[in-house]
Amino acid sequence: MQQRSEGRQFLNPTILAQIGNLELIAKFVVEGFISGLHKSPYHGFSVEFSQYRQYMPGDDTKHIDWKVYGKTDRYYIKQFEEETNLNCYLLLDTSQSMAHPSPEDLQEIDATQQTGTSENVEPLSKLRYACFLIASLSYFMAKQKDAVGFAYFDEKVHQYLPARSSASHMHSILLTLENLQTAKETRIGEPLHEIAERLTKRGLVILISDLYDENPDEVIKGLEHLRYDGHEVIVFHLLSKEEVDFEFEKLIRFVDAENDQEIITTPQVIRESYLSNFNEFIDHYRTTLNQSDIDYNLINTSTPIDRSLSAYLAKRQGFL
């Protein structure tokens, strides 16, 4: 356990950011993650599950494998060869709030709190963390011979790459990630509905977003659209440490990342109210999505990237 714990420090996103190259980051994360599987409950999953998927309402019952049912007490369908590989779709929110924290944010915090942060260390934005995450997931899927698709959006879908399993396709995704920029506005629900209409083959959909939207219920409806179409859905709710902990002390200027509205205040004055509203915001998504059989995962950008791979692998096991 000691050796595994020491190794995981190198999956720290701040350390990974110093590598720079997305493909190298993805390879580093995934190879380390896979080496850890040999002593985990997931060891051997590809042999046990690659030829089966769980029974879904509407499937022909004659394809149920009763021997597997006897061992697992669950209904599994024997897959045909063309069904074996998974289609996975990675959806990325690139609205302005995903650019937090920026270098300007860090300067503001350092200037008011005197944290002593080195000038040479740039903060890792939610968008950059998301790019690490997507690159790692894409690399991992490629090793499993799964097909991966990618789309990014703010108030509309800007690019959609259909699911494919070739190495050149993975490189296209990485190239797209390297050139991403954030936009001012977002309407998460509308792009999700648009993407749901484009997906013709059932698969696994992963949304990576901070879920900041003026109408959270529309976001939920978009995710439920994907779920009702037969897709498995995972939400990686990406938030920075500052947003989650709100550990500010001195007088500071807060700027709304979506509309640029500003307030200058002493954090202690608003901390209790902020955390109450913030936790309510998180609980609303978690509770409602879980009720719709959608996996909700809160990811702090200080968390090692391999946590997302664990969540993905757990869902992949249940889907195949």
C-alpha positions as CSV (number, residue, x, y, z in Angstrom):
1,M,0.0,0.0,0.0
2,Q,2.9,2.4,0.8
3,Q,4.4,2.0,-2.7
4,R,1.0,2.5,-4.3
5,S,0.4,5.7,-2.2
6,E,3.8,7.1,-3.1
7,G,3.3,6.4,-6.8
8,R,-0.1,8.2,-6.8
9,Q,1.5,11.6,-5.9
10,F,2.8,11.7,-9.5
11,L,-0.9,11.7,-10.7
12,N,-1.3,15.0,-8.9
13,P,-2.8,17.3,-11.6
14,T,-0.4,20.2,-10.8
15,I,2.6,17.9,-11.3
16,L,1.1,16.5,-14.5
17,A,0.6,20.1,-15.8
18,Q,4.4,20.5,-15.9
19,I,4.7,17.7,-18.5
20,G,2.8,19.8,-21.0
21,N,2.2,17.2,-23.7
22,L,-1.4,15.8,-23.5
23,E,-0.5,12.4,-25.0
24,L,2.4,11.9,-22.6
25,I,0.2,12.9,-19.7
26,A,-2.5,10.4,-20.8
27,K,0.0,7.6,-21.2
28,F,1.6,8.4,-17.8
29,V,-1.8,8.4,-16.0
30,V,-3.2,5.3,-17.7
31,E,-0.2,3.1,-17.5
32,G,0.1,3.9,-13.8
33,F,-3.6,3.2,-13.3
34,I,-3.5,-0.1,-15.2
35,S,-0.6,-1.3,-13.1
36,G,-2.7,-0.7,-10.0
37,L,-5.5,-2.8,-11.3
38,H,-3.6,-6.0,-10.8
39,K,-4.2,-5.8,-7.0
40,S,-7.8,-4.4,-7.3
41,P,-11.3,-5.9,-7.7
42,Y,-11.1,-4.9,-11.4
43,H,-8.3,-7.3,-12.2
44,G,-9.3,-9.5,-15.1
45,F,-12.4,-7.5,-15.9
46,S,-11.7,-7.5,-19.6
47,V,-11.8,-11.3,-19.8
48,E,-14.9,-11.7,-17.7
49,F,-17.0,-8.9,-19.1
50,S,-15.9,-8.2,-22.6
51,Q,-18.3,-10.8,-24.2
52,Y,-21.3,-9.8,-22.1
53,R,-23.5,-6.9,-21.3
54,Q,-26.3,-6.5,-18.8
55,Y,-29.9,-7.4,-19.9
56,M,-32.0,-4.3,-20.7
57,P,-35.8,-4.2,-21.1
58,G,-36.6,-5.0,-24.7
59,D,-33.6,-7.4,-25.2
60,D,-34.5,-10.9,-26.5
61,T,-34.6,-13.2,-23.4
62,K,-33.3,-16.1,-25.5
63,H,-29.8,-14.5,-25.5
64,I,-29.6,-14.5,-21.7
65,D,-26.7,-16.6,-20.4
66,W,-28.1,-18.6,-17.6
67,K,-24.7,-19.9,-16.5
68,V,-23.6,-16.4,-15.8
69,Y,-26.9,-15.7,-14.0
70,G,-26.2,-18.6,-11.8
71,K,-22.8,-17.2,-10.8
72,T,-23.7,-13.5,-10.5
73,D,-27.5,-13.5,-9.8
74,R,-27.7,-10.9,-12.6
75,Y,-29.1,-11.2,-16.2
76,Y,-26.3,-10.9,-18.8
77,I,-26.7,-11.1,-22.6
78,K,-24.1,-12.9,-24.7
79,Q,-22.8,-10.3,-27.2
80,F,-22.2,-10.8,-30.9
81,E,-18.7,-9.9,-32.1
82,E,-19.8,-6.6,-33.6
83,E,-21.4,-5.6,-30.3
84,T,-18.4,-6.3,-28.1
85,N,-16.6,-3.0,-28.2
86,L,-18.1,-0.1,-26.4
87,N,-19.0,3.3,-27.9
88,C,-18.1,6.1,-25.5
89,Y,-18.9,9.8,-26.0
90,L,-17.0,12.4,-24.1
91,L,-18.8,15.8,-23.8
92,L,-17.0,18.9,-22.6
93,D,-18.4,22.2,-21.3
94,T,-16.1,25.0,-22.5
95,S,-18.0,28.0,-21.0
96,Q,-16.2,30.8,-19.4
97,S,-16.5,29.5,-15.8
98,M,-14.4,26.5,-16.9
99,A,-11.4,28.8,-17.2
100,H,-11.3,29.3,-13.4
101,P,-8.9,29.6,-11.8
102,S,-6.9,31.6,-14.2
103,P,-3.4,33.2,-13.6
104,E,-5.3,36.5,-12.9
105,D,-7.4,34.7,-10.2
106,L,-4.2,33.4,-8.5
107,Q,-2.7,36.9,-8.5
108,E,-5.8,38.3,-7.0
109,I,-5.7,35.7,-4.2
110,D,-2.0,36.1,-3.6
111,A,-2.3,39.9,-3.5
112,T,-5.1,39.8,-0.9
113,Q,-4.1,36.8,1.2
114,Q,-0.3,36.7,0.8
115,T,-0.3,32.9,0.2
116,G,3.3,32.9,-0.9
117,T,2.5,30.9,-4.1
118,S,5.4,30.9,-6.5
119,E,5.1,33.2,-9.5
120,N,6.3,30.4,-11.7
121,V,3.3,28.1,-10.8
122,E,0.2,28.7,-12.9
123,P,-3.1,27.5,-11.5
124,L,-4.7,24.5,-13.2
125,S,-8.0,25.6,-14.6
126,K,-11.0,23.4,-14.6
127,L,-10.8,23.3,-18.4
128,R,-7.1,22.2,-18.4
129,Y,-7.9,19.5,-15.8
130,A,-10.8,18.4,-18.0
131,C,-8.4,18.1,-21.0
132,F,-6.1,15.9,-18.9
133,L,-9.1,13.8,-17.9
134,I,-10.4,13.4,-21.5
135,A,-7.0,12.6,-22.9
136,S,-6.5,9.9,-20.2
137,L,-10.0,8.4,-20.8
138,S,-9.4,8.4,-24.6
139,Y,-6.0,6.7,-24.2
140,F,-7.5,4.1,-21.8
141,M,-10.4,3.4,-24.2
142,A,-8.0,3.0,-27.1
143,K,-6.1,0.3,-25.1
144,Q,-9.4,-1.5,-24.5
145,K,-10.3,-1.3,-28.2
146,D,-13.3,0.8,-27.4
147,A,-14.5,3.6,-29.7
148,V,-14.5,7.1,-28.4
149,G,-16.3,10.2,-29.6
150,F,-15.9,13.8,-28.5
151,A,-17.9,17.0,-28.5
152,Y,-17.4,20.3,-26.9
153,F,-19.9,23.1,-26.4
154,D,-20.9,26.3,-24.6
155,E,-24.3,27.6,-25.6
156,K,-24.1,25.4,-28.8
157,V,-22.1,22.4,-30.0
158,H,-18.9,23.6,-31.7
159,Q,-17.4,20.3,-32.7
160,Y,-18.6,16.7,-32.8
161,L,-16.3,13.8,-33.5
162,P,-18.1,10.5,-34.0
163,A,-17.0,7.5,-32.0
164,R,-14.0,5.6,-33.6
165,S,-11.3,3.3,-32.2
166,S,-8.3,4.2,-34.4
167,A,-5.1,5.8,-33.1
168,S,-5.4,8.6,-35.6
169,H,-8.8,9.4,-34.2
170,M,-7.5,9.6,-30.7
171,H,-4.8,12.0,-31.9
172,S,-7.5,14.2,-33.5
173,I,-9.2,14.4,-30.1
174,L,-5.9,15.4,-28.5
175,L,-5.2,18.0,-31.1
176,T,-8.7,19.5,-30.6
177,L,-8.1,19.6,-26.8
178,E,-4.8,21.5,-27.3
179,N,-6.6,24.3,-29.1
180,L,-9.7,24.7,-27.0
181,Q,-10.8,28.2,-25.8
182,T,-13.6,29.1,-23.4
183,A,-16.6,31.2,-24.4
184,K,-18.7,33.6,-22.3
185,E,-22.1,31.9,-22.2
186,T,-23.4,28.4,-21.7
187,R,-26.7,26.6,-22.1
188,I,-25.8,23.1,-21.2
189,G,-29.3,21.6,-21.7
190,E,-29.7,22.6,-25.4
191,P,-26.4,21.1,-26.6
192,L,-27.1,17.9,-24.7
193,H,-30.4,17.5,-26.5
194,E,-28.7,18.1,-29.8
195,I,-26.0,15.5,-29.1
196,A,-28.6,13.0,-28.0
197,E,-30.3,13.4,-31.4
198,R,-27.0,12.7,-33.2
199,L,-26.1,9.5,-31.3
200,T,-27.5,6.5,-33.2
201,K,-25.8,3.7,-31.3
202,R,-26.3,3.0,-27.6
203,G,-23.2,3.7,-25.6
204,L,-21.6,5.3,-22.5
205,V,-21.9,9.1,-22.3
206,I,-19.6,11.1,-20.0
207,L,-20.3,14.8,-19.4
208,I,-17.5,16.9,-17.9
209,S,-18.7,20.3,-16.7
210,D,-18.9,22.6,-13.6
211,L,-22.7,22.5,-14.3
212,Y,-23.0,26.3,-13.9
213,D,-26.2,27.1,-15.7
214,E,-29.0,29.5,-15.1
215,N,-31.5,26.6,-15.4
216,P,-30.2,23.5,-13.8
217,D,-33.4,21.6,-14.5
218,E,-32.8,22.0,-18.2
219,V,-29.3,20.5,-17.7
220,I,-30.9,17.5,-16.0
221,K,-33.5,17.2,-18.8
222,G,-30.7,17.0,-21.3
223,L,-29.0,14.3,-19.4
224,E,-32.2,12.4,-18.9
225,H,-32.8,12.6,-22.7
226,L,-29.5,10.7,-23.1
227,R,-30.5,8.2,-20.4
228,Y,-33.9,7.6,-21.9
229,D,-32.4,6.9,-25.2
230,G,-30.6,3.9,-23.7
231,H,-27.2,5.4,-23.0
232,E,-25.4,4.9,-19.7
233,V,-24.5,8.4,-18.4
234,I,-21.7,9.6,-16.1
235,V,-21.4,13.2,-14.9
236,F,-18.0,14.4,-13.8
237,H,-18.9,17.6,-11.9
238,L,-15.7,19.5,-12.0
239,L,-15.0,22.1,-9.3
240,S,-11.9,23.9,-8.1
241,K,-10.7,23.7,-4.5
242,E,-11.5,27.4,-4.0
243,E,-15.1,26.9,-5.1
244,V,-15.6,23.9,-2.8
245,D,-13.7,25.1,0.3
246,F,-14.1,28.9,0.1
247,E,-11.0,29.3,2.3
248,F,-10.5,33.0,1.7
249,E,-9.5,35.3,4.6
250,K,-8.8,38.9,3.5
251,L,-10.9,41.5,1.6
252,I,-11.2,40.2,-1.9
253,R,-12.9,40.9,-5.2
254,F,-15.2,38.2,-6.6
255,V,-16.1,38.1,-10.3
256,D,-19.0,36.1,-11.7
257,A,-17.3,33.9,-14.3
258,E,-20.3,33.8,-16.6
259,N,-21.5,37.5,-16.5
260,D,-18.6,39.5,-15.1
261,Q,-20.6,41.0,-12.2
262,E,-18.3,41.9,-9.3
263,I,-18.5,42.3,-5.6
264,I,-15.8,43.3,-3.1
265,T,-16.3,41.8,0.4
266,T,-14.8,40.2,3.4
267,P,-15.1,36.4,2.8
268,Q,-16.2,35.7,6.4
269,V,-19.3,37.8,5.9
270,I,-20.6,35.6,3.1
271,R,-18.9,32.3,3.7
272,E,-21.7,30.6,5.6
273,S,-24.3,31.8,3.1
274,Y,-22.1,30.8,0.1
275,L,-21.4,27.3,1.4
276,S,-25.1,26.7,2.2
277,N,-26.1,27.7,-1.3
278,F,-23.2,25.9,-2.9
279,N,-24.0,22.6,-1.1
280,E,-27.6,23.0,-2.0
281,F,-26.5,23.4,-5.7
282,I,-24.5,20.2,-5.5
283,D,-27.1,18.2,-3.6
284,H,-29.8,19.1,-6.2
285,Y,-27.7,17.7,-9.0
286,R,-26.6,14.6,-7.0
287,T,-30.0,13.7,-5.8
288,T,-31.9,14.3,-9.0
289,L,-29.4,12.6,-11.3
290,N,-29.1,9.5,-9.0
291,Q,-32.9,9.3,-9.1
292,S,-32.7,9.1,-12.9
293,D,-30.0,6.4,-12.8
294,I,-27.3,8.8,-13.9
295,D,-23.9,8.4,-12.1
296,Y,-22.9,11.7,-10.4
297,N,-19.2,12.2,-9.5
298,L,-18.0,15.3,-7.8
299,I,-14.4,15.9,-8.9
300,N,-12.2,18.5,-7.1
301,T,-9.4,19.7,-9.5
302,S,-6.9,18.9,-6.8
303,T,-7.8,15.2,-7.0
304,P,-5.6,12.8,-8.9
305,I,-6.8,12.1,-12.4
306,D,-7.1,8.3,-12.0
307,R,-10.2,8.7,-9.8
308,S,-12.1,9.4,-13.0
309,L,-10.7,6.2,-14.6
310,S,-12.0,4.2,-11.6
311,A,-15.5,5.7,-12.0
312,Y,-15.4,5.0,-15.8
313,L,-14.2,1.4,-15.3
314,A,-16.9,0.7,-12.8
315,K,-19.6,1.9,-15.2
316,R,-18.0,0.0,-18.1
317,Q,-18.2,-3.2,-16.1
318,G,-22.0,-2.8,-15.6
319,F,-22.6,-1.8,-19.2
320,L,-20.8,-4.6,-21.0
